[in-house]
């Protein structure tokens, strides 16, 4: 059910880039609702990722999960307090260990305190009210 959405620099002007310099909101949409990320997602995690892309033009993120509607979150088995339901979390596909280290370093430099690392993806969120800062491996 998880669909990879890759950043395409050439076609970015065809999408909604309101408030963003490089990324576009459709990358973070729920699978069943077009425009849901722009309407319901918190700006902070998207702006952090946009800042990384602006500083490092070679970086092309592949977003797996951004905002999820209730229907999609239930299908994915996400808990009710998941940061994806609120729109404060992002999961990036990352198979290369050097790229994984690059992303984690850039997130820490930008003040992200909740990061999960796996062999296949990196999750981060800015929801520090439910859980404290942590760096964990899945």
N, C-alpha and C positions, 0 to 999 in steps of 0.2 A: 504493500500500500504506500510505502514511502517512495516518492518520485524525486529524483535529483533535478534541480534547476540550476543550470550553469549561467554565470554572468556572461553576457555577450556585449562587448563594448561597441561594436558596430551598430547594433540595432537598439541601443538604449534610448535614443530619442523618440522611438515609437511607443514608449511606455511612460507611466506616471512617475516623474522624478521630483515631485514637489518636496522641497526641503533637502534634497539629496544632491550631491555633486556628481557622483559616478554610478551608484547602484540605482535600481528602480524597485518600486513597491511590489510589483507582481512577483518578484522572486520569493517573497515572504507570505504570499496568499495561502489561505486554506485551500485544500484540493477541490472543495465543492462550491466555493464562493469567490468569484472574481472581484477584486477590490477590497477584500476583507482585511488585508494587512494595513492598508492605508486608513481604513475606517476604525479598526479596533486595536491595532498593535501599538505598544508603547514605542516612542521614538528613540529612546536611549540606546538599546542594543543595535538598532539599525544604523544610527548615527555613528556608533563606535566602529562598526564594520565598514561603513562608508569612509570614515577617516583613515582606516588602514589601507583601503583601496586607493584613496587619494594620495597617501604618502608613498605607497609602493605600487606603482603602475603595473608591475609584472604580476601581481597577485590577482588571481581569478577565482573567487569563491564559488563553491558548488553547494547551494543551500538545500538541505533535505527537509527540515521542518522549521517553520517560522510560527505564524499564528495558526491555531487550529480551532475550528468551530466545535461545538459540542458533539455533533454527529461524528466528525472525523476523529476527535479525541477519544470518543467511546470505542470507535473501531480500532484505534491504535492501542487501546488499553491504558491510556494515560490517567493518572490519579486526578482527583478533583482539585488538588492544590498544585498541579503541574504548572510550571512557568509558561508553557506553550498555550495553555487555555487562556491565560491572562494576557498573553502577547509580550512577555518579557524574556523569552528564551529563543535561542537560535541553535540549530544543529547544522554543522558543516561537514560535508564528506571530505575525508583527508586520509589517503592511503600511504603517502610518503612521510617518512619519519622526520626528514629535514623541514618539510613544509609544516608538519604538526608542531615542531619546536618553534618555528617562526611565528605561527599563529598564536601559540600560547604566550610567547614573549611579548608580542604586540598587544595582546589582550591585557596582560599584567601591567604593561607600561601605561595603558589607558585606564587603569583603575578597576578592572573587572576582578571581582573577588570570588566568584563561583564558576569553576571550570571543571568539566569532566572530560577525560581523555580515554579513547578507545583505539584499537588498531585500525578501525574503519572510519571513525568520526570524532569530532570535537563538539561538545555542547558547552554553551555558556549562557548565563542569564544574569539579569540585574535585579532580581527579586531578593533583596537582602532582608526583607521583613519576616518572611516565613522561616528561613534558615540562615545561619551565620555564614561567614566566608569559609570556603573550602576548595581544595583542589583534590580531586579523586580520580581513580582509574577504574574503568568499567571493563 
